[in-house]
Amino acid sequence: MKIALLYPAVTNDGFAVNDIRPKTAWMHHGLCYISAVLKKEGHSVSLIDLRQLFGWHELPGIIKSIKPEVVGITIMSLDFDAAVRSAKIIKETDKNIKVVAGGVHPSLMESELADNPDIDYIFKGEAEITFPKVLEDMAGGRLPTKVITGERPDLDTIPFVDRFLFKTIEAPVVPYLKMPFITATAGRGCMYNCNFCQPAERSIFGSKVRRLSVERFMEELTLTKDSIGLNSLMIHDDCLVEDVKWVERFLHLYTKDGFRKPFVCQARADIIVKNPGLFKDMKRSGLAMLLIGFESGSQRMLNFLRKGTTVEQNYKAAGICKRLGIRIFANFMLGMPTETREEVMETVNMIKTIKPYVPSPTFYTPTPGSDLFDYCIKHDLSLIDKHEDYKRNPTAPKIKGVDYEFLRKALEETVKLPLSVKAARKIDRLKLGRFNKKKIKNYKI
């Protein structure tokens, strides 16, 4: 069959401008996996990346040119409106095209699409195994039910992502990483229970983390290096380092196979504190930067978020990274339910003390499918009235009862300055027993 996969990510990225179509943009791994599977099954696959269009007026012509029998649209909550508009245009262009909506938002909020006449099928969960079966049913005249639940695959048994589906090249997450830069995923799911994510992630990927074998992952990296080149790498997994044995095996093969290219991944403060030797080995093997979800400088708020870490571990982890020469990309949130001004400033002071290479603040945004989203709905806190408001940025108000002007002023204090080795060692010497809040509050660099 002729299949078109549509990526509607223009809410955040926008359409192409100034008569220039973007040459750099990150690929969507979900679509690239689906493309690889469908091509293996003999289907013809095209991509419609809305970021490459100059506006909505181009979409009908592209549909007429491709003439797909089925269009699969992946939908994040943020891109819901663009996805729905795309489906409407597709049906107006050719009513015989079957439109399948999948991805995170349909998996968690299928009710928002159930009555949409432009959406023929809603796909929940992972699609590598089930989507080809659905296409086979369609080709044979056997129509599936509107809501389809996907079977979770063994990741070692499915094809590698189709890195040629997107015509753009991926730009490094930070400027000091060299191109060719690629993003990769080694696994799916998260073992932790933060209430701003869970149970949404478990409902999509299952209760256990599934990960490629290290050998299979290295095979993918080798093929990528040989086909498009590889000078730096970002591993997207929610928390790659949760599996210490997997990482140790990866480091062994990564260096043995002669890579030693800078790579970036996500981590948690508690894992860094408990395994400093692991991160020392990672640094030797090429680790250039860690994305760390510090979230808050308030212990009460960390407990409220079910983060499972301590403020003390946040500071300790930062000290370890600074001492090892690992750059920090610090994720943190302000404007959470019940958060006080004093707790906001505890977070600000934490970031000012840590001085990450990249401070990445967000105003808390209720995420569909999460327990904290339900909390906001139950207590009538959400200010989100359109899907584009799901953008996790430090600009727009998200929930009631928050002084956003105060938050904006507080954010101005989270400046980016390098933390000296001496300062990192001072942080590192802080007691790991009872945490001394006063000592941190008065700490000067």
C-alpha positions in Angstrom: 0.0 0.0 0.0 1.0 3.6 -0.4 1.4 5.1 3.1 2.1 8.7 4.1 3.4 9.5 7.6 2.6 13.0 8.7 4.5 14.9 11.4 2.5 18.0 12.5 5.1 19.7 14.8 4.4 23.3 13.7 2.9 24.5 16.9 6.4 24.9 18.4 8.7 24.9 15.3 6.4 26.7 12.9 6.2 26.5 9.1 9.2 27.2 6.9 9.8 31.0 6.4 11.7 33.4 4.1 11.4 31.0 1.1 13.8 28.6 2.8 12.9 25.1 3.9 14.8 24.0 7.0 17.8 21.9 6.4 18.2 20.9 10.1 15.6 19.4 12.4 15.4 16.5 14.7 13.7 13.4 13.4 10.8 11.7 15.1 11.9 8.2 16.2 8.4 6.8 16.4 7.7 7.6 12.8 11.1 6.4 11.7 10.5 3.1 13.4 7.1 2.8 11.7 8.7 3.7 8.4 11.3 1.0 8.7 8.8 -1.7 9.6 6.4 -0.8 6.8 9.2 -0.7 4.2 10.4 -4.1 5.4 6.8 -5.4 4.8 6.9 -4.0 1.2 4.8 -0.9 1.6 5.6 2.4 -0.1 6.3 5.1 2.6 6.4 8.9 2.2 6.8 11.6 4.8 4.9 14.8 5.1 6.8 17.0 7.6 4.7 20.2 8.1 7.8 22.0 9.2 9.0 21.9 5.6 5.8 23.6 4.3 5.4 27.3 3.8 1.8 27.1 5.0 -1.4 25.1 5.0 -2.0 25.9 1.4 0.7 23.5 0.3 -0.8 20.4 2.0 -3.5 19.6 -0.5 -1.1 19.6 -3.4 1.3 17.3 -1.6 -1.6 14.9 -0.9 -2.6 14.9 -4.5 1.0 14.3 -5.5 1.6 11.4 -3.2 -1.8 9.8 -3.6 -1.6 7.8 -0.4 -4.1 5.2 0.6 -3.5 5.7 4.3 -2.0 8.6 6.2 -0.7 8.0 9.7 -0.4 11.1 11.9 1.5 11.1 15.1 0.1 13.4 17.7 1.7 15.0 20.8 -0.7 17.0 23.0 0.9 20.2 21.9 0.3 19.4 18.2 -3.3 18.2 18.5 -4.8 21.2 16.7 -2.4 21.0 13.8 -2.9 17.2 13.5 -6.7 17.6 13.4 -6.5 20.4 10.8 -4.2 18.1 8.7 -6.8 15.3 8.9 -9.5 17.6 7.8 -7.5 18.8 4.8 -6.6 15.3 3.9 -10.3 14.2 3.8 -11.3 17.3 1.9 -8.6 16.5 -0.7 -9.5 12.8 -1.0 -12.3 11.4 1.2 -11.2 7.8 0.3 -7.9 8.2 2.2 -7.9 6.4 5.5 -6.5 8.6 8.4 -4.9 6.8 11.3 -4.1 8.9 14.4 -1.4 7.5 16.8 1.2 8.7 19.2 1.2 9.9 22.8 -2.0 12.0 22.8 -4.3 9.5 21.2 -2.9 6.8 23.4 -3.9 8.8 26.5 -6.8 10.9 25.4 -8.6 8.8 22.8 -12.0 10.4 23.7 -10.9 13.7 22.1 -10.7 12.0 18.7 -13.5 9.4 19.1 -16.2 11.5 17.4 -13.9 13.2 14.8 -15.3 12.3 11.4 -11.9 12.9 9.8 -10.1 10.3 11.9 -10.9 6.8 10.7 -8.8 4.9 13.3 -7.2 5.7 16.6 -4.0 3.8 17.5 -3.0 3.4 21.1 0.4 2.4 22.3 3.2 1.0 20.1 2.6 0.2 16.5 5.5 -1.7 15.0 3.8 -5.1 15.2 0.1 -4.1 15.0 0.1 -1.4 12.3 1.3 -3.7 9.5 -1.4 -6.2 10.5 -4.1 -3.5 10.3 -2.9 -2.5 6.9 -3.1 -6.1 5.8 -6.7 -6.2 7.1 -7.5 -3.0 5.2 -6.0 -4.4 2.0 -8.2 -7.5 2.4 -11.3 -5.6 3.0 -11.4 -6.4 6.7 -12.1 -3.2 8.6 -10.7 -2.9 12.1 -12.5 -1.3 15.0 -11.9 2.5 15.3 -9.7 2.2 18.5 -6.8 -0.2 18.1 -4.4 -1.2 20.8 -0.9 -2.0 19.7 1.2 -4.9 20.8 4.5 -4.1 22.5 7.5 -5.4 20.5 10.7 -7.0 21.5 13.0 -4.1 20.5 15.8 -6.4 19.3 13.4 -8.0 16.7 12.3 -4.8 14.9 14.3 -3.0 12.2 16.4 0.0 13.1 14.9 3.4 12.6 14.7 4.7 9.1 17.2 7.6 9.3 16.5 8.6 5.7 12.8 9.3 6.2 13.3 12.9 7.3 15.2 14.9 4.6 16.7 17.2 7.2 19.9 16.6 9.2 19.9 16.7 13.0 21.5 19.7 14.7 23.5 19.3 17.9 21.6 19.9 21.1 24.4 22.2 22.2 26.8 24.1 19.9 30.1 22.4 21.0 29.0 19.0 19.7 30.2 18.3 16.2 28.2 17.2 13.2 27.2 14.7 12.0 25.1 14.6 15.2 22.5 11.9 15.7 19.8 11.1 18.2 19.1 7.5 19.2 16.9 5.6 21.5 18.1 2.5 23.4 14.9 1.7 25.3 11.3 2.6 26.1 9.7 3.3 29.4 10.7 4.6 32.8 11.0 2.8 36.1 10.4 5.8 38.3 7.1 7.2 39.6 7.2 11.0 39.2 3.6 12.2 39.3 4.1 14.8 36.5 4.7 11.9 34.1 3.3 8.7 35.5 1.2 6.7 35.0 1.0 8.0 31.4 4.3 6.5 30.3 3.5 3.1 31.9 0.2 3.0 30.1 2.0 3.4 26.7 5.2 1.4 27.2 4.3 -1.0 30.1 5.4 -1.3 33.7 8.9 -2.4 32.9 11.6 -0.7 30.9 12.4 -2.5 27.6 15.8 -1.9 26.1 17.8 -3.0 23.1 20.6 -5.3 23.9 23.9 -3.4 24.0 25.1 -5.4 21.0 22.0 -4.5 19.0 22.3 -0.8 19.9 26.0 -0.8 18.9 25.1 -2.4 15.6 22.7 0.4 14.9 25.4 3.0 15.8 27.9 1.3 13.5 25.5 1.2 10.6 24.6 4.9 11.2 28.3 5.9 11.3 29.0 4.0 8.1 25.9 5.5 6.3 25.6 9.1 7.4 28.5 9.6 9.8 28.6 10.1 13.5 30.7 12.7 15.4 28.3 13.2 18.4 25.3 11.5 19.8 22.3 12.0 22.1 20.6 9.0 23.6 17.0 10.0 24.2 16.0 7.4 26.9 14.2 8.9 29.9 16.9 7.5 32.2 19.6 5.5 30.4 21.8 5.2 33.5 19.1 3.5 35.6 20.5 0.2 34.2 24.1 0.4 35.4 25.1 -3.0 33.9 23.7 -2.0 30.5 25.7 1.2 30.6 28.9 -0.5 31.7 28.6 -3.0 28.8 27.8 -0.1 26.4 30.9 1.8 27.5 33.1 -1.3 26.9 31.8 -1.8 23.4 31.6 1.9 22.6 35.3 2.3 23.2 36.3 -1.2 21.9 34.6 -0.4 18.6 36.6 2.8 18.3 33.8 5.4 18.8 34.9 7.6 21.7 32.7 10.3 20.2 31.0 12.8 22.6 27.6 11.7 23.7 24.8 13.1 25.8 22.1 11.3 27.9 19.7 11.8 30.8 20.3 11.0 34.4 19.0 11.4 37.9 20.8 13.0 40.8 20.4 10.0 43.1 22.0 7.7 40.5 24.9 10.0 40.0 25.5 10.2 43.8 25.3 6.4 44.2 27.5 5.6 41.2 30.2 8.3 40.8 32.6 5.7 39.4 30.2 4.9 36.6 30.1 8.5 35.5 33.9 8.8 35.7 34.0 5.9 33.3 31.4 7.5 31.1 33.4 10.7 31.0 36.5 8.8 29.9 34.4 7.1 27.1 33.0 10.3 25.7 30.2 11.6 28.0 30.0 15.3 27.3 26.9 16.4 29.1 24.1 15.0 31.3 20.5 16.2 31.2 19.5 16.1 34.9 16.0 16.5 36.1 16.7 18.5 39.3 13.1 19.8 39.2 13.1 21.7 42.5 15.4 23.0 45.3 12.6 22.4 47.8 12.5 19.0 49.5 8.7 19.4 50.1 8.2 19.9 46.4 10.4 17.0 45.4 8.3 14.8 47.8 5.1 16.3 46.3 6.3 15.4 42.8 7.2 11.8 44.0 10.6 12.4 42.5 12.4 10.1 44.8 15.4 12.3 45.2 16.6 14.8 47.7 17.8 18.4 47.5 21.1 17.2 49.0 21.5 14.7 46.1 20.9 17.5 43.6 23.8 19.5 45.0 26.0 16.4 45.4 25.3 15.3 41.9 26.2 18.7 40.5 29.5 18.7 42.4 30.4 15.3 41.1 29.7 16.4 37.5 31.6 19.6 37.8 34.6 17.7 39.3 34.6 15.2 36.5 34.2 17.9 33.8 30.7 16.8 32.7 28.6 19.6 31.6 25.1 19.9 33.1 21.8 20.6 31.3 19.6 21.3 34.3 15.9 20.7 34.0 13.8 22.4 36.7 10.2 23.5 37.2 8.6 26.5 38.8 4.9 27.2 39.4 3.8 23.8 40.6 0.6 23.3 42.6 1.0 24.3 46.3 4.5 25.7 45.7 5.3 28.8 47.9 7.5 31.8 47.0 10.1 30.6 49.4 10.2 27.2 47.7 10.5 28.9 44.3 13.5 30.8 45.6 15.0 27.6 47.0 15.0 26.3 43.4 16.4 29.6 42.1 19.2 29.5 44.6 20.0 25.9 43.7 20.4 26.8 40.1 22.5 29.8 40.9 24.7 27.6 43.1 25.0 24.8 40.6 25.5 27.2 37.6 24.7 24.6 34.9 26.1 24.8 31.4 22.4 25.0 30.2 19.7 26.0 32.7 16.4 24.7 31.3 13.4 26.1 33.2 9.8 25.4 32.6 6.6 26.6 34.2 4.8 23.4 35.4 2.4 22.3 32.7 -0.3 19.7 33.5 0.5 16.7 31.2 -2.5 14.5 30.1 -2.4 11.0 31.6 -0.3 12.0 34.7 -1.5 11.9 38.3 -0.6 15.6 38.7 -2.7 16.4 35.7 -5.6 14.7 37.4 -4.8 16.6 40.6 -5.1 19.9 38.7 -8.4 18.9 37.2 -9.8 17.7 40.5 -8.9 20.9 42.2 -9.9 23.1 39.2 -6.4 24.5 38.8 -5.7 24.1 35.1 -5.7 27.3 32.9 -5.1 25.3 29.7 -8.0 25.8 27.4 -6.3 25.0 24.1 -3.8 22.3 23.1 -1.0 24.7 22.2 -0.9 25.7 25.9 0.7 22.3 26.6 3.9 23.9 25.5 6.3 23.5 28.4 7.8 27.0 28.4 8.6 29.5 31.1 6.3 32.2 29.7 2.6 31.4 29.7 0.4 30.8 32.8 -0.5 27.2 33.3 -2.4 26.8 36.6 -4.4 29.0 38.9 -3.1 30.5 42.1 0.4 31.1 40.8 2.1 34.5 40.7 3.7 34.3 37.2 5.1 37.8 37.3 7.0 36.7 40.4 8.2 33.6 38.6 9.5 35.6 35.7 11.5 37.8 37.9 12.8 34.8 39.8 13.9 33.2 36.6 16.0 36.3 35.8 18.3 35.3 38.6 19.1 31.8 37.1 22.2 33.1 35.2 24.6 30.8 33.4 28.1 31.0 34.9 30.8 28.2 35.1 31.1 26.6 38.5 34.7 26.4 39.6 36.3 23.1 40.6 36.9 24.6 44.1 33.2 25.4 44.4 32.2 21.9 43.2 34.4 20.4 45.9 32.8 22.5 48.5 29.4 21.3 47.4 30.8 17.7 47.4 31.9 18.0 51.0 28.4 18.7 52.2 27.2 16.1 54.6 25.2 13.2 53.2 23.4 12.7 56.5 21.0 15.3 57.7 20.8 18.1 55.1 21.8 21.5 56.3 19.4 23.9 54.5 20.9 27.0 56.1 24.3 26.1 54.8 23.1 25.9 51.3 21.0 29.0 51.6 24.0 31.0 52.7 26.4 29.3 50.4 28.5 31.7 48.3 30.7 30.9 45.3 
